């Protein structure tokens, strides 16, 4: 999909949607209203939806490839590396819902961001796989889950 073309007048290009979402993100970060206000929560959900749409578009357009180096990525596309970190940050700002699930979802976003940076040789930070870290934190996370409730399992989220 060429990000310079729109498929219809109601659809936005990937770049314009990302730029709009980033502007919303900045407004959320710079707002003086309490995070739990209905206005901010609405803006967070709206921004997350836009960023999730961008993530789907990046995936469909095959903008990133596992056999590329950061030097091979078009300059205009480097900004899409931020998608998981932005989504992780906004997920932590959501005040309605199961807090443990929100934290685990944000953790997946953050791990994906770090793994992507390592895969593209942006950093050499080793990111522990969720399953490896699970054994060490099982007792802690299990104690946070109410007795009648199974532990949360979000599965694997693919960004691209």
Secondary structure in CASP SS format (residue, H / E / C, confidence):
PFRMAT SS
TARGET T0000
AUTHOR 0000-0000-0000
METHOD secondary structure of the structure
MODEL  1
X C 1.00
X C 1.00
X C 1.00
X C 1.00
X C 1.00
X C 1.00
X C 1.00
X C 1.00
X C 1.00
X C 1.00
X C 1.00
X C 1.00
X C 1.00
X H 1.00
X H 1.00
X H 1.00
X H 1.00
X H 1.00
X H 1.00
X H 1.00
X H 1.00
X H 1.00
X H 1.00
X H 1.00
X H 1.00
X H 1.00
X H 1.00
X H 1.00
X H 1.00
X C 1.00
X C 1.00
X C 1.00
X C 1.00
X C 1.00
X C 1.00
X C 1.00
X C 1.00
X H 1.00
X H 1.00
X H 1.00
X H 1.00
X H 1.00
X H 1.00
X H 1.00
X H 1.00
X H 1.00
X H 1.00
X H 1.00
X H 1.00
X H 1.00
X H 1.00
X H 1.00
X H 1.00
X H 1.00
X H 1.00
X H 1.00
X H 1.00
X H 1.00
X H 1.00
X H 1.00
X H 1.00
X C 1.00
X C 1.00
X C 1.00
X C 1.00
X C 1.00
X C 1.00
X C 1.00
X C 1.00
X H 1.00
X H 1.00
X H 1.00
X C 1.00
X C 1.00
X H 1.00
X H 1.00
X H 1.00
X H 1.00
X H 1.00
X H 1.00
X H 1.00
X H 1.00
X H 1.00
X H 1.00
X H 1.00
X H 1.00
X H 1.00
X H 1.00
X H 1.00
X H 1.00
X H 1.00
X H 1.00
X H 1.00
X C 1.00
X C 1.00
X C 1.00
X C 1.00
X C 1.00
X H 1.00
X H 1.00
X H 1.00
X H 1.00
X H 1.00
X H 1.00
X H 1.00
X H 1.00
X H 1.00
X H 1.00
X H 1.00
X H 1.00
X H 1.00
X H 1.00
X H 1.00
X H 1.00
X H 1.00
X H 1.00
X H 1.00
X H 1.00
X H 1.00
X C 1.00
X C 1.00
X C 1.00
X C 1.00
X C 1.00
X C 1.00
X C 1.00
X C 1.00
X C 1.00
X C 1.00
X H 1.00
X H 1.00
X H 1.00
X H 1.00
X H 1.00
X H 1.00
X H 1.00
X H 1.00
X H 1.00
X H 1.00
X H 1.00
X H 1.00
X H 1.00
X H 1.00
X H 1.00
X C 1.00
X C 1.00
X C 1.00
X C 1.00
X C 1.00
X C 1.00
X C 1.00
X C 1.00
X C 1.00
X C 1.00
X C 1.00
X C 1.00
X C 1.00
X C 1.00
X C 1.00
X C 1.00
END
